[in-house]
Amino acid sequence: MPGVNLMKRCAWVVLLVLLVGCGTTTRAVRLDTGRGKLLVHVPRGGEEPVKLHEGEFKQTLAELARDVRPASNPLRNARRLMFDSPWQEEVYLKWTGRQLLLDSEAESAQRAAGVYLELTQAYGRWCEHKGRPRDCLSLLKDGPLLNEDGRYALAMEFALGSVWNETMDAFKGMANPEAVRATIVSAMAMYMTLWLLPEPASKGLAAILTASLIAYLGVDTVWSLMQGWMQLVEEVKGVTSFAELREIGERFGRVMGKNAARIFIMLATAAIGNTAGLAMKGPGLPGYSRAAVLAETGESTKAH
């Protein structure tokens, strides 16, 4: 991926998030997605993040995860969820130095001898050490090495380490909890990576997820997460050591914290469920009344 000037890359986010209604009892966050607008009302005095406790997190996640259809190729599925069209996915892959077409066997063999072989092998050993399949996050579906998206997803896995025991407790009794876990991790990593694109373009799922994160966590916390992820990507870009990648992910996890990690997992799982989107599931989520997520799309919001 080309070098990224962090502050320059963040500049468009300032234009994306506008605070209005300062004199009222609520604070409104307007997101201009380029395909309509989303308006989120955050109560005055509700700037502190909503607290999501372990018990309600596990109970809610157990219910939400039943709607997640495990993806055979989680990274490709995550790109499909977050982008409007195959053309935009192709633009993204070219921007990160890749193509949609898989490498030939000869090219794959040549790449396997490169700098990421040791990192990929260490990933497999780590999965096995945890008692999980060797490619436990299904990150090697498109080739023998961890590509950029695979390294981002693995970093996200490490970042969520403080809540994975709770998460896997919620997945008990599911037919394939590891596949559900991989699907959610990849979706979260790809969502965060959307913020890196020179001209971010996403469908409503990503925009509603952003609005919900802001409502639950506050603008300042979400802004910190975006900055932290941008820094993570800069660091992951040249990493070849598994230990180094793990430290990078865990460092982002400390920026995120346990409460934000729970909320992010909950909202992402609700967003990618195959029966109803986050906008429909929102009222049933813990903390919803305080977060007061009122998302509107299309022409009806342009008057605000």
C-alpha positions, 0 to 999 in steps of 0.5 A: 500500500502506498505511504499514507500521511496520517493527518492528510488521510484523516482530513476527509473524516472531519468533513464527514462528521458534522455536529449540529443542534448545539442549542437543543437537548440533543446533539445530532451527528450528520453523516454524508455518505455520498449516497444520501445522509444519515442523522444520529441524535445523541442525547445531551449529557450522553457523550460518555460511551454507553457501558455494556456489561459482560452478562448482557454482552454475551446474552445479546451476542448469542442471539445476534450470532444466530443470524450470521451466515458463516462465510467460506471466504470471510475476507472476500465476503467482508469486501462484498458487504462493505463495497457498492459493487465489484468495480469498487472492490477491484479498485480497492484491490488494485489500490493495495497492490492486488488484483481480483484474479488469483495468482497462478500456481507458479506465481503463488509458489514464488510468493510463498518463498517471500517475506511473508512465509514465516509470518504465515507459518507462525499464524498456522502454529498459533491457531494450532496452539489454541486448539483451532484449525491451522487456518482458524480465521480462514485468511488463506482462501485466496493464496498461501500467504497472508495478504494485506487484508489477512494481516489486518484481520489477524491484527483485529483478532489480537486487538479483540483479545480481551473479550474473546473468552466472553465472545466464544462463551456466547457462541457455545452450542453453535454448529461452527463457532470458529467460522462465525468468529472468522466472519465477524473479525474479517467484517470488522477489519474491512470496515475499519480499512474503508476509512483509509481509501482516498475516496471512501465509498461504502453501502448503507451497512457501513454508514449505519454501523458508523452512525451507531458506533458514534451514538454508542461510543461518542464522536471522540472515541470513534475518532480515536479508533479511526486514528488508531486503525490508520496507525495500525495499518501503517505499522502492519504494512511492512511487518514480517514478524508474527510477534510484531504483528501481535504487538501491533494488534494488542496495542490497538486493543488497548486504545479500544478498550474492553467496553468499546470492543464489546460494543463494536462486536455487538454492532458489527454482528447485528449489521452483518446478520442475514435476517435483518440489518442493524437499523431493524435490530437496533431497538432490541440492543442493550443501551439503545435507549441511551444511545438513541440511534435515529438513522434516516436515509435518502431524501427525507434527511436532506432537510435537516 
